Every structure is written in structure tokens, then in C-alpha cells.
Amino acid sequence: MIQKLLSEVSTIYIAYGATDFRKQIPALCAEVRTKFNLNPCDNVAFIFCNKKRNSIKVLTYDKNGFILAQKTLIDVEKMKFKWPRNSEELKKINKQQLDWLLSGLKIEQEKSFKEYELDEENTAI
């Protein structure tokens, strides 16, 4: 469901560390503006995680209003999101990393192929 919600956004960011889940749309938008110097009204999504790492919130703007979706894992004792701890960072992730994150994996998979951005100058073909 979250992948479908984020299928139209151009960029996905995850906010490292724990976020106070009492925060709703106005407070999360303010955090995006002040802490990360980004515009929450752009075609982007921001993902936040709670302290227990068993729930995430996704904030995105959709043409005429904000959407705030939440996913909470069922087995809170055994299931945790692999969430980076540094609370001052925002990391841009791709759709594959989002799938890994939602599957309980780390966003950096050592055994996966890295993605490269190529242009005509960097291509040997």
C-alpha cells in the first residue's frame, strides 16, 4: 500500500533517528522545513520512524493537500524496521531501498548491485 502511495513521487527521504509520533501534518511539515531545509509541498515523500522502530509515518503532498499514512507492524516484539539511528540526517532513498525497508531489511544491502548514473562522458560503450 505504501509503495502504491509513493509511486508518483519523484524523491523519497527517510528521517534518521526516532520521531515523536504525536506529531501530525503541521508539526512534521515544520520539521521538514526547519530541520532539513526542504519544501514539504514538492513532489517528494518523507518517512519517519518511532522510537520502538515498529511504526513508520509517510508524509507527502498530493496536488491540493497533504497525506499522512502510517504503517505499524503486527508483532511488535519480534518485528522492527531497520532504521538508521543518527537523528540529524535525512537520506534520499530509491524505490528498491524502500522495498527493502518495508520488508524488514537494511536500506544498504552489501550483496546487491549498486546503481550508477551514467552519461555519455562516463560510458565506455
PyMOL commands that set and color helices and strands:
alter all, ss='L'
color gray80, all
select helices_A, chain A and resi 2-5+25-36+95-102+120-122
alter helices_A, ss='H'
color red, helices_A
select strands_A, chain A and resi 11-18+44-49+55-61+66-72+90-93
alter strands_A, ss='S'
color yellow, strands_A
deselect
rebuild
show_as cartoon
